[in-house]
Amino acid sequence: MMSCIRCGACCTSFGVCITPADIRHISSATGMPPAKFVDTVQDYPGRERTEPALRIGGEMQILVLKRSPSNVCFFYSPEGCKIYAHRPLLCRTYPFKKDMRDMLSRPCPSGWMPEGKERKQYEKDIKNYEKELQSFQKFAKEWNSGGGGSLSELLSVISKS
């Protein structure tokens, strides 16, 4: 089997859900304040992703990376991901679930499956992502039970934690 061909189909097809740990990691690595690259989208029923929704501005929202004016990931360029070494855990594990099965919305033009060291890295990243999602669930429960707040308040709390 071959590896991901890094065509960018996933970067140009979907919004990228992010966690508080992703936000801190990207901000630290790039020196950018989170407000420059974090956005939200309205939560909706039946969504494929399991990242928790947060009460922001009185509505349930999902944290995502901003999209460029051409509606692709903020960090995507024709040369590839500008933060590849620091990309969110979702990007590190996409398009796989914890059991390495394809996701329903997989936009990949090739039917690749990681093998050897690459597979071991995916498995490690998937475990890390599952652990981070558990932490994010706890954070979301606490944030939402307190009534939520604005995006700038949320980013301030995330940056301080």
C-alpha positions as CSV (number, residue, x, y, z in Angstrom):
1,M,0.0,0.0,0.0
2,M,1.0,3.6,-0.5
3,S,1.1,6.5,1.9
4,C,-0.9,9.7,1.9
5,I,0.0,11.6,-1.2
6,R,-0.5,15.0,0.5
7,C,-2.8,16.2,-2.2
8,G,-4.6,18.6,0.2
9,A,-8.1,17.2,-0.5
10,C,-8.8,17.0,3.2
11,C,-7.5,20.5,3.8
12,T,-9.7,22.0,1.1
13,S,-12.8,19.9,1.7
14,F,-13.5,20.2,5.4
15,G,-13.3,22.5,8.4
16,V,-10.7,21.3,10.9
17,C,-12.0,20.7,14.4
18,I,-9.5,21.6,17.0
19,T,-9.0,21.1,20.7
20,P,-7.7,23.4,23.4
21,A,-4.4,21.5,23.3
22,D,-4.2,22.1,19.6
23,I,-4.8,25.8,20.1
24,R,-2.0,26.1,22.7
25,H,0.4,24.0,20.6
26,I,-0.2,26.0,17.4
27,S,0.0,29.3,19.2
28,S,3.3,28.3,20.9
29,A,4.8,26.9,17.7
30,T,3.8,29.9,15.4
31,G,3.8,32.8,17.9
32,M,0.3,33.6,16.6
33,P,-2.4,34.6,19.1
34,P,-5.3,32.1,18.9
35,A,-7.7,34.7,17.7
36,K,-5.8,34.8,14.4
37,F,-6.4,31.2,13.5
38,V,-9.4,30.0,15.6
39,D,-13.0,30.2,14.4
40,T,-16.3,28.5,15.3
41,V,-19.1,26.9,13.4
42,Q,-22.6,26.3,14.7
43,D,-23.1,22.8,16.1
44,Y,-25.5,20.7,14.2
45,P,-27.3,17.3,14.7
46,G,-25.8,14.2,13.2
47,R,-22.3,15.5,12.6
48,E,-19.6,13.0,12.0
49,R,-17.0,14.4,14.4
50,T,-17.2,13.9,18.2
51,E,-15.4,17.0,19.4
52,P,-17.6,18.7,22.0
53,A,-19.5,21.8,21.3
54,L,-19.0,24.8,23.5
55,R,-21.5,27.6,24.5
56,I,-20.1,30.6,22.8
57,G,-22.1,33.8,22.5
58,G,-25.2,31.9,23.8
59,E,-25.1,29.2,21.1
60,M,-23.5,25.8,20.8
61,Q,-20.4,26.1,18.6
62,I,-17.5,23.8,17.5
63,L,-13.9,25.1,17.5
64,V,-12.3,25.0,14.1
65,L,-9.3,26.4,12.3
66,K,-10.2,29.5,10.3
67,R,-10.7,29.2,6.5
68,S,-9.0,31.4,4.0
69,P,-11.1,33.6,1.6
70,S,-10.9,30.8,-0.9
71,N,-12.5,28.5,1.8
72,V,-9.6,26.2,2.5
73,C,-7.8,25.7,5.8
74,F,-6.0,28.9,7.0
75,F,-2.7,27.0,7.1
76,Y,-3.0,25.4,3.7
77,S,-1.0,26.6,0.7
78,P,-0.4,25.1,-2.7
79,E,2.9,23.9,-1.3
80,G,1.1,22.0,1.5
81,C,0.5,22.6,5.2
82,K,2.4,25.6,6.6
83,I,2.3,24.1,10.1
84,Y,2.7,20.4,9.2
85,A,5.0,19.6,12.1
86,H,2.6,21.3,14.5
87,R,-0.8,20.4,12.8
88,P,-3.8,19.5,15.0
89,L,-4.3,16.0,16.2
90,L,-7.3,15.6,13.9
91,C,-5.0,16.3,10.9
92,R,-2.4,13.8,12.3
93,T,-5.0,11.0,12.5
94,Y,-7.3,11.8,9.5
95,P,-8.9,9.9,7.9
96,F,-8.9,7.2,10.4
97,K,-10.9,6.3,13.5
98,K,-9.5,4.5,16.6
99,D,-9.8,1.2,14.8
100,M,-8.1,2.5,11.6
101,R,-11.3,2.2,9.5
102,D,-12.0,4.8,6.9
103,M,-14.3,7.7,7.8
104,L,-17.5,8.1,5.9
105,S,-16.5,11.4,4.4
106,R,-13.0,10.5,3.3
107,P,-12.2,12.8,0.3
108,C,-8.9,11.0,-0.5
109,P,-8.4,10.3,-4.2
110,S,-6.3,7.2,-3.4
111,G,-7.1,4.2,-1.2
112,W,-4.0,4.3,0.9
113,M,-3.4,2.6,4.2
114,P,-0.4,3.3,6.4
115,E,2.0,0.4,7.0
116,G,5.1,-0.2,9.2
117,K,6.4,2.8,11.1
118,E,3.8,5.1,9.5
119,R,1.0,2.9,10.9
120,K,2.6,2.8,14.3
121,Q,2.7,6.6,14.3
122,Y,-1.0,6.8,13.3
123,E,-1.9,4.4,16.1
124,K,0.0,6.5,18.6
125,D,-1.5,9.7,17.4
126,I,-5.0,8.2,17.5
127,K,-4.5,7.2,21.1
128,N,-3.2,10.7,21.9
129,Y,-6.2,12.2,20.2
130,E,-8.7,10.0,22.1
131,K,-7.0,11.0,25.3
132,E,-7.2,14.7,24.3
133,L,-10.8,14.4,23.4
134,Q,-11.5,13.0,26.9
135,S,-9.8,16.0,28.4
136,F,-11.7,18.3,26.0
137,Q,-15.0,16.7,27.1
138,K,-14.3,17.6,30.7
139,F,-13.3,21.2,29.8
140,A,-16.4,21.6,27.7
141,K,-18.7,20.3,30.5
142,E,-17.2,22.8,32.9
143,W,-17.2,25.7,30.4
144,N,-20.8,25.0,29.4
145,S,-22.1,24.4,33.0
146,G,-20.8,27.9,33.8
147,G,-22.9,29.4,31.0
148,G,-20.1,29.7,28.5
149,G,-19.0,33.1,27.2
150,S,-17.5,34.9,24.3
151,L,-14.9,33.4,22.0
152,S,-12.3,35.9,23.3
153,E,-13.1,34.8,26.9
154,L,-12.8,31.1,25.9
155,L,-9.4,31.7,24.1
156,S,-8.2,33.5,27.2
157,V,-9.1,30.6,29.4
158,I,-7.5,28.1,27.0
159,S,-4.3,30.1,26.7
160,K,-4.0,30.3,30.5
161,S,-4.6,26.6,31.1
